[in-house]
Amino acid sequence: MATYPAGTPAWVDLASPDPNASATFYNGLFGWEAVQTADPVESGGYRSLQLDGQSVGGLSPLFQEGQPPMWTTYVYIDDADATAAKITDAGGRLMMEPFDVLDVGRMAVFADPAGAVCAIWQPKAHTGADLVNEPGSLCWNELHSRDTGAAGEFYPAVFGWEIDHMDMDGGSGYDVFKLGDRSVAGMIEMPDGWPAQAPSNWLAYFAVSDVDERAAAARDAGAQVHVEPRDIAGMGRFSVLADPHGATFALWQMAR
């Protein structure tokens, strides 16, 4: 059973207006199976996305009117209520107060000071993804923020993250959130050219063996490619897509 230190993004799930169609799309893209692991009535139809029997994420219907299709990043913590208090003290907004999810954990959903939505998870029976950093699984979580200054104060106050800034050619740079000596997430400033209606957001990256081939397969299956496959010198190759319902995610191919 996977376990993660408090402060680690260790789970993602997809809220979809048509979970069966989404299950078919991601099965074709990554080979995931959507598995019902709890009573569908009690769980609200929530399913585990699994690769060869190992959990990699979750899939649910939309639970609220006006809720957009999206991937949500979950940061694992020791105490949901205490962390929720830190969120509000640091200038965040609780969208869902802490509540128990059956016997699997306790969670809350919040928006940071720039509006990016994220969740916290206090594990009980569910302790995180069984598989990460391998093809077909979560490998990185990245904050796209319209106010990196505010976010750079908020997340260290809530999760104890430290920031390692990297200068990059032609941009404002890239911030790596670190938990001790471990890199756990990234942050980049949203440039002025982004559409005004695009909010600050967390982006989930999934590892693949061939970004170009998987991006083409996703497009053929009805996805939109927002960022065509491109290299990051010395690190790897990535692409950003929206699935057929508009939920945004990214593909990452590690440099050999």
C-alpha positions, 0 to 999 in steps of 0.5 A: 500500500502506497504511503506519502509524506504529509505535504505531497501531491499524491492523488488526482481525480477527474470530474466528468459530465459523462464518466463512461465516455471519459473512461473509454477515452483514457482507456484508449490513451493510457490503458486505464480501467475504471473500477468500482471499488465501493458501493456506487450509491454511497460513493456517488459513482466514484471509480478508481482508475487503474493500470494493471490493477494499480490505482493511478487516479479517480473518476467521478461524475459532476456533483454540483451544477456549474462544476466544470470538467477538470482534473483535481490535484490532492495534497496529502496531509495529516490533519484536514481540519488543522490544514483547512484553518491554515488555508483560511489564515493564509488567504485561501478560500474553502470551497468545501469544508472538511468532510469524511469520505466513507472510511477512506479519508477526510478531505476539503477543497479550496481555492488559493489567493489567485483562484487555483482550485486544489484539494487536501486529503487526510488518508485513512483506508486510501493512502494514495496512488499505487503507481507514479512516475511510470508510463500511464501514471501521474508524474508531476503537478504544476500550478499555473498562477496569475499571482505567483507572489501570493502563491509563493507565500500561501503554499509554504504557509499551508504545506511547509513547502520551500521554493527553489527558483529556476531562471529560464530563457525568455520567461519569468522563470520556474519555481519548484516547490520542495518538501525537504530535499524532494521536489513535489510540484512546480509553479509558473506564472501565467503570461499576459497572452493567456485568455482572460477567462482562463483561471489560475489552475493546477495541471496534472502531468502523466508520464508516457513513453512517446509524447508525440504518438500519444498526443496524436492518439488523443487528438484522434480520439477527440481531444484538443492539443493546446500545446503541441509536443515540445522539448525542455532542454535536458529534461524531457518533452511535453504536451498539454491537451484537453480531453473531449469534455474539456478537462486539461491535462499534460503528457510528459516524456522524460529525457533519456 
